[in-house]
Structures are given as structure tokens and as C-alpha cells.
């Protein structure tokens, strides 16, 4: 899914996220998003790409709390993006 909730209001976004949570029990779902908050809320694993390069991927909790790459840390901190 490419930015599945980018044009939705908060109530509709919440409903779509609930649907994705339900679907991920039986399916693998790949979501492209620029919303770090959304990635943190609904993903089990997160990948960070920069300029087309896969910089890092891991469990979402690790990416947000203890990333290995300085570029990932910079993005999570809001230093760029």
C-alpha cells in the first residue's frame, strides 16, 4: 500500500489502521509511508530508505529506539526528512 491514509481525516485513518491490524494476522502487508507515527503504530518491522538505498531494516521498536545507522537516527530524530 502506498500512503494508504495520506488524504484521509483522523477518523478514517483510524478505521483503515484497524483494518490493517486485522489483515496482518493472515497476510503480509507492505506499506510505504512518510508518517513515522503511523509506522510506529501499526508495523512489526520497518525499513528505512534514503535516496533509493535501503539503509536499515529491523523490528519497528529497534528502528525507533536504537537504530544502528546514524542516517536512520537522524531521520527518526527529525534532523532531516
C-alpha positions, 0 to 999 in steps of 0.5 A, spaced: 500 500 500 502 506 498 500 512 503 494 508 504 491 514 509 495 520 506 488 524 504 484 521 509 481 525 516 483 522 523 477 518 523 478 514 517 485 513 518 483 510 524 478 505 521 483 503 515 489 502 521 484 497 524 483 494 518 490 493 517 491 490 524 486 485 522 489 483 515 496 482 518 494 476 522 493 472 515 497 476 510 503 480 509 502 487 508 507 492 505 506 499 506 510 505 504 509 511 508 512 518 510 508 518 517 513 515 522 507 515 527 503 511 523 509 506 522 510 506 529 503 504 530 501 499 526 508 495 523 512 489 526 518 491 522 520 497 518 525 499 513 528 505 512 530 508 505 534 514 503 535 516 496 533 509 493 538 505 498 535 501 503 539 503 509 536 499 515 531 494 516 529 491 523 523 490 528 519 497 528 521 498 536 529 497 534 528 502 528 525 507 533 529 506 539 536 504 537 537 504 530 544 502 528 545 507 522 546 514 524 542 516 517 536 512 520 537 516 527 537 522 524 531 521 520 527 518 526 530 524 530 527 529 525 534 532 523 532 531 516 526 528 512 
